[in-house]
Amino acid sequence: MGEVQMTALAARLAPALKPPFCLHLHGDLGAGKTTFVRALIQGMGYAGRVKSPTYGLLEHYPLADVQVLHLDLYRIGDPEELEFLGITDLFDEKTVLLAEWPERGGALLPAADAVLEFNHSGTERRVTILPYSSSGNALCHSFQRLL
């Protein structure tokens, strides 16, 4: 799928994300993770600008009944750096955590309810979902219906 289709998929999937939920996003640079997250957050009802947290590591988006945390661990050198961000204190029953490059967070990152794997070749992208909890299974079923 192209970027337009991937953005549309994320926007349609957004209402299915119910807190607490931790979504890990895997894929190479340029695979579309940040683009997908941006559309997902906007699809959840955030009207402002959705920034990439590449340099700040974490962006917080408060919505009416949920807080969305967008974490990008690409530049993290050691998982211990997550302690300074307070992820364990921020992730609660009203939180959706979207984590790019989660493998760099090690055991300090909350376990994934689902994983999205992004692959790309040129302008074409492919997104695969893997569930790891009952809420991850529910998101997976929503995802499959949207394809």
Disulfide bonds with the S-S distance in Angstrom:
none
